[in-house]
Structures are given as structure tokens and as C-alpha cells.
């Protein structure tokens, strides 16, 4: 017989805009190799730009024909892999880059090479085969994930909880298919800029054993 209480107010997930690059260096006693992490602030997962950012991530690091693998890993041999991901969250998300330099290479060389590829994707044409491959790869990855009952349940529950739209899962494939090269370059220019990023460099610093030399 107790009456329902008013719904609680929606949580404010907004964050102040970032106006300058942020950098930090962390010394890790357990690390064996240095590591570069770069993240850029992007909109929530239900933003109209979310799908373009997802396809952009595929162009940059999706497979051996991706730009970062071809130019940073294979040609310049700066790292064994450069990973990217476009976050899908209820509030502001992150577009992330993660890489570890090979022995004899530096974090500075690796960062400069990644920045060079970002400049290319922003300012030079994206070939038709490349955009087709990226869209197909992103769609394939999404459809494959739905083969698991657990993954479907997670996706449905997140769409319901995060965006109040459990049916959003049904439009994902079509939205990816509609992403154009112009969309990809626009979001790259808008979000992947230095004033909108945070760079964290982790360097090994083995702890000296007690009583050691």
C-alpha cells in the first residue's frame, strides 16, 4: 500500500572541456618495458559520432592492413602492436592508444609516429577500399559478438541501463554501414587533437632489494 516515491534525478555525467594537453610519467617497479598511453575525450556511446569513432579505430588499428600496423609496426618497427579503442560509456568516453616501444626505440619516436598517422587520417583522402574494409570489419565484429548469449545480454542491458533504449542493438549494424570517409575525418579533426588528450608514460624502475647493492 505504500505509494511510489518520485524518481531520483538523473546523474550529471558532464565534464568540463579540456583546454590543454595533460602529461604524466609513472615509474613502475613491476614494469619490464616502457609503455605509452594516450587518450582523447569523446562523447558518450549514444552520440551521433560514436559509430564514426568506432570505424576510425578500425582504420587505425584493425588488423595487419591497418594504418598503425603498416606504418608504425611493420615499416618503422617501433612497436609490436599499437592498439586503439573507442569507448562506449554512458558519460564522456575515451578514444585510447596503447603501445610499447621495441628495444632500442624510444617513447618519443613512437608518439611522433602515431601523431603522424593521425595527421594523415585527418588531412589526406581515405581510399574506398579502406573505408569499406573498416566498415565491414566493424560490422563483422559486432555481429560475431551477438553469437554469444552472454554478450547479447550484456549489450541489451547496457543499452537499457545506459541509454534507456534496449532496442538500440537492432540499429547498430545499419549505423556502421552508413559511416562515410567524411564522417571519419570530421570526428578525427574534432576530437583527436592535442588540447583534448592526456598522455601517460610508464617507465620501468625496478625496486632495489633491501640490503642490496
N, C-alpha and C positions, 0 to 999 in steps of 0.2 A: 504493500500500500504506500510505500514511500515515493514521493514524486521524484522524477529525474532531475538531476542538477544541471545547471547551464554548462554547455561545452566549454572546456578551457580555451583560452585564447591561443591562437596559432603561435608557435615558437618563431621568433625573429631570427632567421638564418643569415641575414645580410652581413657583409663585412665592409669596412671602409676600403675605398680604392687604394691600391698600392701605387705610389708615385715615384719610387726609385728602386733600383736593384738591391737586393739584400744578399750578403755573402757571409759564410761562416766556415771555419775549418775545425774539424773534430779530430782529436788524437784518440785512437782506439788501440788499447793494449792487446786485444784479441784479433785485430785485423792482420792479414798477411800481405795484402796488396792495397794500394790506394784506390779510392772509388769516387766517382763524380756523380752527383745527383743534382739535376736541375728541374725545377717545377715552375709552371706558369699558371696563374689563376684563370679559370674558365667558368662559365655559367653552370648552373645545376643540370642534372641529367635530362630534365624535360624541356630544356631550352631548345629553340628552333635551330641553334647552331650545334647541338650535341652530335647529331649524326655526321655532319661535315667534319667535326673534330675527330670522330671515330675513324672515318675514312682517311683523314690526314695521317693519323697514327699508323694505319696500314701502309700507306705510301712510303712513310719514313722507315719503318722497321719490320714490315710484314714479309718475312721470307728472304731468301738469298738474292732475289732480284730487287729488293727494296733499296732506296737511295742510301741509307746509312750503312747497310751491309756492303753494298757495292763499292762505295767510295771511302768509307772510314775503316771498314774491316778488311775488305779484300785488296783494294788498291793501296791505301796508305798504311795498312797493317798497324793501326794504332790500338786496336782492341779486338777481342774475340767476338764481341757482340755489343750492340747498342740497343737497349730496349726502350720502347716508348709505350705510354698508355694514356688514354683519355678517360678520366674518372667519371663515373655515373653516380652522383650522390644527390641527396635531397637539397642540400645547400650548395654554396660555392664549391667547385671541384678543382682538381689539379690535372694539368697535362704534364706528364713526367718523362724525364730522360734519365736513364741509368746506364753507366758504363764503367769499366775498369781498364786502365791502360795496360798494354803489354809491357814486359820488362824492357827497359831501355827507352820507353816512351814516357812522356810527361802528361800530367793532367792538363796543363796549358795547351799542349798540342791537340789533345783530344777535344777539349772545349772549343777551340778555334775551328776544328774540322766540323763539329756539329753545327756551330753557328754558320759556317759557310754553306752547309746543306740547307739550313733554314732560309738563308738569303736566296738561295736558288729557287726553292719552292715558292717563295713569295714573289719573285721578280722574273722568272723565266717560265715559258709555257709548259704545261703538263701534257704529255703525249696522250693521245686517245687510248693506246693500249695500256698505259699506266693507270689511268683513271678507271678503265674497265676492269683491270686486274684487281685494283684496290676495292672497288665496289663488290665484285664477285667474291673476293676473299672475305670481306667483312660480312656479307650475307651468308656465305657458307659457314663461317664461324658461328654466327648467331643461330642458324638453322640446326647445325650439328649439336649445339648446346641444348636444344629442345628435345633431343633424343633421350635425355635423362629425365626421369620423373622428378628427381630431386631438383635439378636445375630449373625445370618448368615451375615447380612450386616456389622456389626462391624468387624467380623473376616475377611471377604473379603477385606474390606477397609484397615484394619491394615496390612494384608499380602501384599496388593498392595502398601501402603504408606511406611511401614517399610522395606520391603524386595524386592519390585518390582516384586512380584510373587503372583498374586491373585489366581492362581491355586494351591498354596501350601496347601490350605484347603483340597484338594482331597486326599492327601497322608498322612495326619496326622494319621488316624486310622491304616494304614499299618505300619507306622514307629513305633508306640507304640507297635504293636504286635511283632515286631522284637527285642525289647529290651530284653537283657538277664541278668541273675544274674551277670555275669562277667562285663557287662556294668555298672550296678548299683554300684558294689563295686569299679570299677575303678574311676567313677566320684566322689564317696564319698571320696575316698582317695586323689583325685586330688584337689578338691575344698573345702571340708568341713574340713579344717584344721585351727588351732587357729591363725596362722600367716595371714590368709586370711579373718578374721572375725572382726566385730565390735559389741561390746556388750553395750547396753544401759539399765540401770536400772532406773526405775521411782519409786520414793518413795513419799508417801503422806506427805504433810507438810501444814496442814490447816492454813490459814492466821488468824492472831489474829484480831478480830474486833476492830475497832477504839474505844478507850476508854474502851476496855475490860480488863479482868484480866488474 
